[in-house]
Amino acid sequence: MGELVKVIAEALVDHPESVEVKETVTSQSVIIELKVSPEDMGKVIGKQGRIAKALRTVVKAAATRENKHVVVEIIQ
């Protein structure tokens, strides 16, 4: 799941080398933390959060196939 988030985020931003993804697995869920450069934060979030919501939807769909609960957090 973390690799999927990283590939999508690198395609969206101007500085793909600054994209960092940290994946934490707990007993109930998988938490994916996405960190990008401050200049690219708007590109990842989008107007009114639409791109962030779409990113979470895609990851959630992929996680459903594996019967997992995934949370995507965008870190500043």
C-alpha positions in Angstrom: 0.0 0.0 0.0 2.8 2.4 0.8 4.4 1.9 -2.6 1.1 2.7 -4.3 0.9 6.0 -2.3 4.5 6.8 -3.2 4.0 6.2 -6.9 0.8 8.4 -7.0 2.4 11.2 -4.9 5.6 11.3 -7.1 3.4 11.7 -10.2 1.6 14.7 -8.6 4.5 16.8 -7.2 7.3 18.9 -8.8 9.9 17.5 -6.4 9.4 13.7 -6.4 12.8 13.1 -4.7 11.3 14.7 -1.5 8.4 12.3 -1.2 8.6 10.2 1.9 6.2 7.4 2.8 6.2 5.7 6.2 4.0 2.6 6.7 3.0 1.5 10.2 1.1 -1.8 10.7 -1.0 -2.2 13.8 -3.2 -5.1 14.8 -6.3 -3.4 13.3 -5.1 -1.2 10.5 -2.3 0.1 8.3 -1.3 3.7 8.8 0.5 5.4 5.8 2.1 8.7 6.4 2.9 10.8 3.4 5.3 13.7 3.6 6.1 16.0 0.7 8.0 19.3 0.4 6.1 22.4 1.5 5.9 23.7 -2.0 4.1 20.6 -3.2 1.6 20.3 -0.3 -1.1 22.1 -2.3 -0.7 19.7 -5.2 -1.2 16.7 -3.0 -4.2 18.1 -1.2 -5.9 19.8 -4.1 -8.7 22.3 -4.2 -11.0 21.6 -1.2 -9.1 18.4 -0.6 -10.3 16.6 -3.7 -6.9 15.1 -4.7 -6.3 13.9 -1.1 -9.8 12.3 -1.0 -9.2 10.6 -4.4 -5.8 9.3 -3.2 -7.5 7.9 0.0 -10.3 6.3 -2.1 -7.8 4.5 -4.4 -5.8 3.2 -1.5 -9.0 2.1 0.3 -10.1 0.2 -2.8 -6.8 -1.6 -3.0 -6.9 -2.4 0.7 -10.4 -3.8 0.4 -9.0 -6.5 -1.9 -6.7 -7.6 0.9 -9.3 -7.2 3.7 -7.3 -4.5 5.5 -8.2 -1.1 6.9 -5.9 1.7 5.7 -5.5 5.2 6.9 -3.6 7.8 4.8 -2.3 10.8 6.6 -0.6 13.7 4.9 2.1 15.2 7.1 3.5 18.7 6.8 
